[in-house]
Structure formats: structure tokens, C-alpha cells
Amino acid sequence: MALTIGIVGLPNVGKSTMFNALTKNQVLAANYPFATIEPNVGVVPLPDKRLNRLAEIFGSERIINATVDFVDIAGIVRGASEGEGLGNQFLANIREADAICQVIRGFVDDDVIHVEGKINPADDIDTINTELILADLQTLEKARPRIEKDVRIKRAPAEQLAAIDAAVAVLESGRTLYQAMQADKFDVSLVRELQLMTVKPFLYVFNVDDDVLGDEERKAQMRELVAPVEAIFLDAKFESELAELDEEEAREMLESTGQDEPGLDQLARVGFDTLGLQTYLTAGPKESRAWTIPKGATAPEAAGVIHTDFQKGFIKAEVVSFADLDQYGSMADAKAAGKVRMEGKDYIMVDGDVVEFRSGLTSGGKK
């Protein structure tokens, strides 16, 4: 299953610079509004050191990571919901994403203009949220007469009208539906079909400089702006430089700044977690590979990600945790220690399970 994260923000906050670093592509990163007109799409591997260890254990010829699709969407400006800038086009691009990653400027650079004339993360977040909220209110306003008619002729449950009105009340209070879901467990199930943008999970990336990265008090203030959602702090310019280095040079550069992982790796992981996703692993001489599944997926559902035939003909799954396999160093030794299990159709997958599926139609997993 594919995960698509739309990168949004005001113009000149560092979206395209961050996207370049994520994908190691060179898209236009210019110092003027609307440098990004058409959305750029990049497929980014999810960092997973477990795959390297599996490749070592099984002598795999190649490693295949799970992936995240990032879409660099042009800058939103105040009035986008009314078509300002290239608002309608940008909002349509956002609507297609699974999650929204807001990039917020926290760095000071007199050579890079700010579209609002000042550096104020709280105002920037408010501007973006307001435009998305206004766009959703328009969607609800247009949908209500149709739903009302459907309720009258009993093609839709009466509760759907109440759900629309409740969603309108949340949005008119200045909150996104995602914020209401996080804070109040607001139920959006009856309005999901309307493809509302503020229902999508939000991630927040603060693009900052060294001064802020080393200032825990300022970072705490920024975290408060987006709580309870996790805030990610990175220097997009630094990340871009890091992406140009080989693995050893990048590690040394990270260590010199006191960081243990690139901010972009953290972004990919947080994106996965925010969308309720996890990975399981398969390995053999040909490849070691990570597969993306929702948290709570059963073994047959996980098998279906490899091929629908595996789900249809599912018999059982041979499962060992990565931690146990890593400790014992081989499947034979893990089996001898009683760490390899045979699981049936009701088994709920756990992140890091190493699996071979047995199917009546075909087989999958370790080869």
C-alpha cells in the first residue's frame, strides 16, 4: 500500500529545499512565490536498518525498503480557498494526499523574503489551517442540500446531516477536524466520503537554523503550537547538504552537530506512525524486503499485500520476531530456541515480524 504525504506551507518556507533533500532530486527552489506550480512527486525509501541485518543473515542479493511518496505542493497564500494565488489547483493537490505535512518557517534569513513580511510560526500555521478550514466549509455547504435530499428519500442515514452540522461547528470554531479527532475523539466516519482536507492526519515540520535546533525552550514553544501532534525540527538546508554525501561522510557530519539521525528520516517514520502504519519483513537469497500494512492487520491481510492469491489461499504463517532472529543469527538456531511460531488466520501482525506465508494457491515470504 502506498503512503502519500503532501508537503504544504507558505511560499519560501523551504518546502522545495526539503523535498530536494528527501528525494535527492533537483526541483526548482527559488526565492519568490509560486516557484512550484505543478506538484513534484518523489518516492522516498523508509529507513530500516533491520533490512541490512536480514540481508546479512540470508545472503540476500538486494534490499527493498518500504516507501513513502512525498508531493511538493506549491505555496499556499492567504485567500487560497477563494482562489488567491493558484489556490484552487493547490487545494486539489492536497485533497489527493493521505496526510498533510506543514512546513513552517522558523529560520531568519534577510535574503529569503517571507510572504507575510515577518517570521511568525503561529501565524503561518493559522494561515494554512484557515485556508483548509474555509475550503472544507465550502465543501460541506455544497454537500448539505444533496445529503438533505438523500435523507428525505431515505438513501442516506439521518445521522449524516447531524454529522455535517457537527463538522461545520468544529470548523467554524477555528479547529481542524483532525484536531477535534485527536483532542475529543470526534467521529468523522459519516463525512469521510466528502474528502474533507482537515480530516487528514497532519504532520508539522519546523524548518529552523542551528540557533533554534540547540534551543530547547524555543522548540518547546513551537511544540506547544501543534500539540498533541508531534513536531519535527530540521534545517532543510543542512539536510540538503547531508543528502549529497556518502553514508560515512553523512554520519560524521551528523555527529559533528550532535544529531543521531537525519531529520528527514524522523519525518518518514513519524509519517508512518501518524497514519497508523507498520512494516513486516520477508527475506531470502533473492531479497530482504519491508512491506507496509496498517497496524492491527491480520496475517492473511498482510499476505494479501504481497499478492491477493496469498490472502485467498492463506493456510498459516511462519513467524519470528526480528529481535529474536537477530539474536540467534539464523532461522535454524531461532527454531531450535523455540522462537519461530506457526500462526493462523486470527494472528495480528506486529511491526518487525519476519514472515513466510503458506498458501494453498502459492507461497510467499522467505525464498
Secondary structure, 3 states (H helix, E strand, C coil): CCCEEEEECCCCCCHHHHHHHHHCCCCCCCCCCCCCCCCEEEEEECCCHHHHHHHHHHCCCEEECCEEEEEECCCCCCCHHHCCCCHHHHHHHHHCCCEEEEEEECCCCCCCCCCCCCCCHHHHHHHHHHHHHHHHHHHHHHHHHHHHHHHHCCCCCCHHHHHHHHHHHHHHCCCCHHHHHHHHCCCCCCCHHHCCHHHCCEEEEEECCHHHHCCHHHHHHHHHHHCCCCEEEECHHHHHHHHCCCHHHHHHHHHHCCCCCCHHHHHHHHHHHHCCEEEEEEECCCEEEEEEEECCCEHHHHHHHHCHHHHHCEEEEEEEEHHHHHHHCCHHHHHHCCCCEEECCCCECCCCEEEEEEECCCEECCC
